[in-house]
Every structure is written in structure tokens, then in C-alpha cells.
Amino acid sequence: MARIELQQVAKSWREVVAVEPTDLVIEDGEFVAILGPSGCGKSTMLFMLAGIYAPTAGEIRFDGHVVNAVEARDRNVGIVFQSYALYPHMTVARNIGFPLKFKGVKADEAARRVIEVAQLVHVEELLDRLPAEMSGGQQQRVALARALVKEPQLLLLDEPLSNLDATLRLTMRAEIRRLQRRLGVTTILVTHDQIEATTMADRVVCMSKGRIEQIGTADALYRRPDKLFVASFIGAPPINLLDGRAADGRLRVGELTLGASGISGEVVLGIRPEHLGLTAPGRGLAGRILTVEPLGRETLYEVATPLGSLRVLEAGSERRWQEGDAAGGTVADEALLIFDKSSERRLESASLALAEAA
Amino acid sequence: MSATLPSLQRARPASGRGQADWDALARAGSRRRAIGQGLLMAFLVTVSVPILLPYFWMFTISVSARTGGVESAVLWRSIGILVPAVLALGFLNLLTEPGIRRLYAAAGIVVVAGTTLAWAIGPDLHLQNWAFLRDPNFVENLSGRGAGTVEAQFPSVWTAFGNSLMLAGVQTFLVLSVATLAGYYLSRFDFQGRASFLQALLVLHAFPAMTLIIPIFLLMHWTGLLDTITGVILVIATLELPFAVFIMKGFFDAVPWDIEMQALVDGASRRRAFLEVVFPQVKVGLLAVGVFSFIRGWEEYVFVRTLLFDKQNWTMSLYIFWVSDDIMGVDYGVVAAVGVFYVAPSILLYVFCQKYLVQMSLGGIKG
């Protein structure tokens, strides 16, 4: 178990910057998810922690010791790849036992530990199989067992669930979480799936273009995104973003005027779909239903309004509106997010009032 | 609704009739399938005749030709018996269900064909042409032949066989070791001039080696490797390498990075990750390149002809050349027998490694 520190860690390939200088502290036993779209540098970050890539600048510390020059094989890190990366020519038992070969573990001790960890992830029945003879879920478990068998001080998961089908993903999510709690191993999960990140991790690190945009709990990232990117990346269905202009205590967004204080200039107004509502036509924003998507517990409407097309999420599964219906749009004001257009930062001082809603 | 109802009613009798027709359709289907299979078989038999016939002819000559003469009667007689037998077995396989009866029928065909064959060509078979296997001076001892050659004109065929084996084997070993390491490095490491190196490999492969024969001769002369098997091994291995490196690179490219990184994180050094994780994934490629290199060395003629003089250094290709050249008037029986002896290892190698060789082209394309 280890406390991981990144201090101004950066990585570039010749001129291409993959990770900009980054600071990050991960506490001992913590489960942290690095969330971002593909190409944001999250996997590079993971490989630097694993010791596969050497950082171009900065220091990586495990429990206070700088490990930049420590080779991957000596870092005592376990890793699970998206592809599982099982050794195709080895049986499950040999796959799981592979890391022990290099630690000088005696044969009988190694065999015992392989069985132990196989039981932990429920693959003890499969020890004689080859990877090609197993389902994706089973391969995933074997990969997890192989990462855990050497009792790593840091567990790295690189998109471990994205090759699984939806139901299995749900099970594995809970199972990995349970295992991590039980073993208390410091864990870093890299994913582009926000649900994975927010459900499994204690803290979420949101990355984009090689930079950390925000670090926080899932709830903080959702309710109080620091940046426009975080607001737009997190949340499904995605947030509605509208360009507006603030001046003289008013915020104009198209034909909508809001009372606003503490802001001026070009801004972006963010409204989560669940903070919008639909009422009878003639009240609120004049709208027309474009599409209806029943999601089970909720129903998502796409509504054409004078402000552009907006996503509206209503609780309940019944279709209150049909495609083509006219409807009025309403806004719950306390949940509006205001971002400065040029810096893309959230303006915390802003306060809005819907008093003058059209 | 009114528009759709009549059509539904019309559809009902049609579907009723359709049900009655299923059996007829099934019969037509299996008939068509049988005809198709029959045509395919006939086609395959036809095109394989010109491929197999020369080998078969060589074999029949080697076991039937008398000194001085060539006759094709044995060939035609045996073909006249074997082709119908093979066709009969094929149709039997196609038209009957598997089971004990089919087995009996097949055994019957084999027995009939075998007996007819023994009766038709049995008296003509003999092993005189194979005397070269025991007796280096077989030419002088051939009955009815004037001794057109002096004693010990030929080395033992086993010397030539051993030389060929050594040439092909050592050459293959060299090619495999270098191609594996070079292919891995080219696939995994980035270095200055990597792209141009790869292009150079292709150009070298396309380069006609024959144009180098005089420089190579001089080079061998100056380095003292002329008239040594070592020299020829080095030359052929060098000429083989560009293509082999390229193919091996293709196979390494197909091994995912992930498992190599995984091995490193699991505690392996770069060398052990290569040996224990990457290398086993390219065994098929290694086998394919190995077989091709071996056969290339085994069949080599031009360079051994140019660079080797001493008859103790003869390879099989030189041996068969001198056998056909040095006997006053070609003795086709002996040439055919030596030919069968020469070609047998290649054919065996191909037969056993066939399925791996097919994969080589796949691995190559991936590169």
C-alpha cells in the first residue's frame, strides 16, 4: 500500500505534449478514477506510474520516495489492461503465477497463492484453461487475479470494463470496488466512462488535453464543475449550454432575460436537463417536442425552442408529450451554472434570478 | 385495412402449397449440391494432374527404367489404374453415408486397384537405378555400359546429402537467429533511419542476386572462403535475410504491445519479456521462415555451382547435375532415382509444415 504523489509530472513525445506538468496526491488505500475523453493523456499518466514510460519532467513518489528511475519490474505495481493482455500461450494458473516467478517465491508457496487469489475473483475452476477458451468476463477476472497475486502496493486499471457487456460491467464494477475495499490497495482507474468513474472511485480526476481540469468527488464534479469542459463531459444526458451576454444586472440568452449580479461580458449558461421542465404551451419558453426517448425511470425530450434545441429530462416513464407537440419550457433557477466564455471557468460569484423569464 | 385483407387471403393457399413443396425443394437442393461437388472434384482432379504427373513420372522412371532406355508404358498403365481408383474413392465419399459399408467398399476399391497394379506393372519394377545409394562407383558397375568414367569419379551420395543438409541447416539457423532479433528490434524500437532501413530491406529483396555473382566470387576468393561450404552458407544466408527480417517484423507487429508491457509490470526484464511472452507468439512465423530458408538452401544451385569445385564439397544439386552430365548418354533411370532422393526431404517438409506456411502470408500482410 502506498501514498502516491505526482509533482509537476509531464510527458511529451518529441514536440507532442501528452501530459502537461501535473500535481496529484493519492492517499494510501484510496480509489481514484482518472476520467477523460480518449487522447487526454490519462493512459500516459497510468503508464508513467507503472514505470513503462519515463516522465519527461517532474517527480513521481511512492510513500515519499522518488521512483522515476525505478524500473517497472521493481515498482511492485499491478496492472489490468483493457485488452486484459493475458499471455495467450499460458494456462490461467501460469498466467496468474507469472509475476511470482520474478519475486523468488517458492513453487509450493506460489501455487498456494495462485489458488488463493483465483478464489478471490472466482476463477478457481478455470485454472487449466487457456485465455482463448474463456469469455471476456472470465479473462477480466484472471487479469485482475494476476495483478493482485503479488500483493501490489498500487493497482492500476486501464479501462478494465469497456470490453464487457452491460450486465457484466455492472457486476464487475461492484466486485472490483468490493475487492479494493477489502484489500485496501491504493487503486487508480483510468476510464472514459463517467458512470464507471463516479460509481467506483472515492475521488474523480477529470482530465482533458493533458491537463487535470478538476479533482473531486463525483457529486462535486456534477454539481460544482470548475470548468466548462467538466460540466459538458460529466452528466448523461449531457448539459444544455447556451451562449449569453451579461450587462447591467441582466443576463440575456437569446430572447430570455434573467436577473444577474456579479457577472458581465460573454458567458455560457449551463442547464442540466433535469433542471428544465415542460408545461402547457403558452407558458415559459415556446417549444416544440422533437424527439422523445423513454429511459425507464425518466423520459428525455429534445425540444426546439427559440434558444436552440434543449434536452429536458422529466421524471417518470409515461410519455406526457408526443413528438410534434407544442410545449412550454420552464427552468429551475437554483441549479444554473454560469461560465466565463473566454476562460471557460465557472463564475462562482454569479447569482441569477428567473424573475424576468419570458 | 380493406386493401390488405384480400392479399392476406391470397397468401394462405400459396403458403399451403409451399409446405407440400418442401420435400421437392430439399431433393433439388441436395441434387444441386451433389452436382456442384462433383464438378468441383472433377476440376480439382484435372488441374492437379499436370502438377502431380511429373513427380509421379519421375518416381515410375526411377523404379522401372532399364539402362539406356526411357519408357512411359509403366506410367500410362499405372495412371490408367490409379486415376479411376481415386475418382471412385472420391465419388464413394461424396455419394454414400459414413459407416462400415463405406469402409468395406473403399477397401474393396483399394484391393482391386492394388492387384491390377501388381499384375500390370509388377514385373517391370526393379531397384537397379537406386544403386547409387550404396555404391559411389555405380556408373562403372552398371551392366552393359562401357566404363566412360574413371574410378571414384563420384563422391558417395551421402557426402552430397550431408553437405546439402549442412548448407540448408546452418543457413536456416543463421537466418532465423538474425531475422528474429532484427525483426523484433525493427518492430518495437524507434531509431534514427528506421524507415529507410525498412525500405532498404525491400529493395534488397527485390535486387537480382545473380548480378552479384562475380563480386561474390572475388570476395570469396580474397577471404579464402572459395570452395568451402561455409562461404556458400554465408552468401545464401545473407541473400535470404532481408526478406526473412521483413516477415519476422510482420509477425512481431502482430503481437500486441499490451502483453509485453504487462510482462514488464509483472516483473520481467526486457529480455525475459521477449523470451517468455513475445517469442512464443511468433513461433509460427519462425517455423514458416525456417522451412522456406531450409528449402532455399536445399535447392540452391547457382551459387554452389559457382563457388564449390571439390567433389567432396558437392551438394545434392551438384550431384544430380554431374550424374546427368557425366554419364555417356544420359541414364534417365538413375537421374530420376537421384531426383526422387533429392526432392523427398523438401516434399516431406512441406507436407508436415503446410498449415504453418499458409499463415506466413497472413503474418506478412499484417507487417
Boltz contact constraints between the chains, C-beta under 6 A:
constraints:
  - contact:
      token1: [A, 50]
      token2: [B, 265]
      max_distance: 6.0
  - contact:
      token1: [A, 52]
      token2: [B, 261]
      max_distance: 6.0
  - contact:
      token1: [A, 72]
      token2: [B, 264]
      max_distance: 6.0
  - contact:
      token1: [A, 72]
      token2: [B, 265]
      max_distance: 6.0
  - contact:
      token1: [A, 73]
      token2: [B, 267]
      max_distance: 6.0
  - contact:
      token1: [A, 77]
      token2: [B, 265]
      max_distance: 6.0
  - contact:
      token1: [A, 79]
      token2: [B, 265]
      max_distance: 6.0
  - contact:
      token1: [A, 81]
      token2: [B, 258]
      max_distance: 6.0
  - contact:
      token1: [A, 83]
      token2: [B, 258]
      max_distance: 6.0
  - contact:
      token1: [A, 85]
      token2: [B, 258]
      max_distance: 6.0
  - contact:
      token1: [A, 85]
      token2: [B, 259]
      max_distance: 6.0
  - contact:
      token1: [A, 85]
      token2: [B, 262]
      max_distance: 6.0
  - contact:
      token1: [A, 87]
      token2: [B, 259]
      max_distance: 6.0
  - contact:
      token1: [A, 87]
      token2: [B, 277]
      max_distance: 6.0
  - contact:
      token1: [A, 89]
      token2: [B, 280]
      max_distance: 6.0
  - contact:
      token1: [A, 98]
      token2: [B, 266]
      max_distance: 6.0
  - contact:
      token1: [A, 99]
      token2: [B, 266]
      max_distance: 6.0
  - contact:
      token1: [A, 99]
      token2: [B, 267]
      max_distance: 6.0
  - contact:
      token1: [A, 102]
      token2: [B, 267]
      max_distance: 6.0
  - contact:
      token1: [A, 102]
      token2: [B, 268]
      max_distance: 6.0
